[in-house]
Amino acid sequence: MLSQFRITTKIASIAIVISLIGFLASLYAASVIRSADDRYSEMIEKLDKSTLYLARLNRMTNTIGYSVYRAITTNEPAKSAAAAKTAADAIDKGKTYIDAVYARLADKQVQVDELRAVFNSIAEEATKAAALGVANQNEAAIALMETVDVKIVDLSTKITALNDETIKRVDAMAAELTDASYANSYLLIGGTAASALLGLVAALWISSKGITGPLNVLREKMAELANGELETEISGQTRGDEVGAMAKAVQVFKDAAVQNRRLEKEAAATERAQAEQRDHQSAIDSAKAEDLKAFVHLVEAGFDALSSGDLTVRMEKAVAPEFEPIRAKFNGSVSQLEATIGSVVAAVGTMRVGLNEITVAAGDLSQRTEQQAASLEETVAALSEVTRGVGQTAQSADDARAAAFLAQKEAEKGGNVVTRAVAAMS
């Protein structure tokens, strides 16, 4: 799932998770602070102010008694009336304070009602006593105040008891709120630390699974490729994030490396084949050079024998196939030359025999000139025969000369063929 999101999205999700944890922690902290504030407000508004109003109520109660006694004891009507007025104002304020306490101490309304009843009784009797004091009926007023004093003491005792109880409640609630504040502080700190740790774990998990983990795998694959392990499979190409794009790029590099390795192998194979071909061609060329050298030596030996007059010489040794036609032509030319020279020699021998016969005949003729005068015509006839024989001998000599010239031409042609063969093989 993480593989289909881009790295920026993953980082943003990490930030969102951490921010959300921080936001939730802030909400909890705000809730705790608001709750503590509400309880502090309740304590101050209800309990703490109740102690204040109870204290004021107690003071107003004492003010009522004090003012009534002043109205009774003063001999000046104006001051007596003013004291009565002060007592009346204290009664009004006392009733207001009782109402305030009643509204704030909902769980103590029975006790407050008792205070209210006593206070109303005091107010009623004190009002009468103040009126008697203003009217200068001091004895009646003092007699009435004796009853009021007892009620004032009783009311003051009850107010003090309720106030002390309320103060204890304030102290207890303050201590409770303090403990709760410390507990909530520790809880908030621990929760924030736990949330931060959880966010860190989540961030590390997302980073490991979605960012650093795949990148480390890809780094290992790239290291394997760098070491020449081209059979390594490149994983992560199906991912939809930047790691997937990097994996595809690495796959391209891998394909290029595989292609380069294949080309290197092909080039090496081609180079080996070319080297083998060169070695083979070199061996062939060396063999041809040896064959040519042997053939040239054979030809030289043949021409040396020919120059020495040996017409029986032949190239008997086997030669390379490409030189076989030359060997055959050489042997054929020499055989033809031998046959021609043999014909010439035979013709010369015949001519020599004829000349010898002529010489013998001439000797016989000179010896028998005198003896054979009668047979002159036969001699002339014989001379005619000799003349024809000489003509034939001359013709044979011409034929021998032509055959020798033809043999020379054939030998020159053979030499030219050898020269061209040597030039072709050079």
C-alpha positions, 0 to 999 in steps of 0.5 A: 500500500505504501509503495503506491504513494510518493515520498512527499506524500509519505513525509506529509503523512508522517507530519500529519500523524505527528501533528494529529497526535500533537493536536489530540494531546493539545485537546486533552490538555485544553480539556484538563485545563478547562476542567480544572479551571471550571472546578477552580471557578466553582470553588471560588465562585461558590465555596470561597465567596460563600465563606466571604458572605458568611463572614460578612453576614456574621459582621452584619449580625454584630453590626445590627446588635451594635447599632441597636445598642447605640440607638438605645444608649445615645441621647441624641435623637438624630444619632439614635435614628442614624443608628437605627438606620444602620441597623436596618441597612445591616439587616438588608445586607444580611438578607442579601448575604444569606440569599447569596450563600443559599444560592452557592451552597446548594448542599447546605440549604437546610442549614442556610434556611436555619440561619435565615430563620434565626436572622429574620427573628433577630432582624424583627426583634432588633428592628423593634428594639431600635424603634424603642431606642429611638423612642427613648424607651430604653428599658423595653429596648434593652429587655428585648435586646437581651433576647436578641443577644442570645440569638445573635450569639447563636447565629454567630456560632452557627455562621462560624461553624458553617463558615469553618466547614466551608473553609475546610471544603475549600482547602480540601477542594484546593488540595484535590485540585492541586493533586489533580493538577499534578496528576494531570500534568504528569499524565499530560507529560506522559501522554505527550511523551507516549504520543511523541514516541508513538508518532516517532515509531509510526514515522520510523515504520513508515520511513522504514517500510516506505522510504529507507527500506526500499532505498536500502534494498535498491542500494544493495541491488545497485552494489550487486550490479556494480560488482558485475552480478548482472543476474540480480533481479531489480525489485520495486519496479511496480511501485508508484513512488520515486523508489519505483522510478529509481528501480526502473532507471536501475533496470535500464542500467542493468539492461545496458550492462547486460547488452554491453557484456553480450557485446563484449562476449561477441567482440571477444568471440569475433576477436578469437575467431579472427585470431584463429583465422589469422593463425590459420591463414598464416599457417596456410601462407607458411605452407604455401611459402614452403610449397613455393620454395620447394617448387622453386628449388625443384624448377631450379634443379630442372633448369640446371639439369637442362642447362647441363644438357640433361634432357632426361630430367623430370619433376618427379616429386609431388608439388602443391596442387596449384603448382601441379599444372606447371610441373606437368607442363615442364615435364611435357615440354622437356619430354617434347624437347627430348623427342625433338633433339632425339629426332635431330640427332637421328637425322644428323646420324643419317646424314653422317652415314650418307656422307660416309657412304659418299666418301667411300663411294668417292674413294671407290670412284677415284680408284676405279675411275680408270677401271670404270670409265665404261660405267660413267653413266652409272656413276653419273646416275649414282651421283644424281642419287647422291645429290638427291640424298644430300638434298634430303640430308639438308632438308633433314638438317633444316627440320632438325634446326626448326625442331630445336628452335621450337624446343627453345620456344617451348622452354622459354614459354615454360620459364615465363610460366614459372616466372608468372607463377612466382610473381603471382605467389610473391 
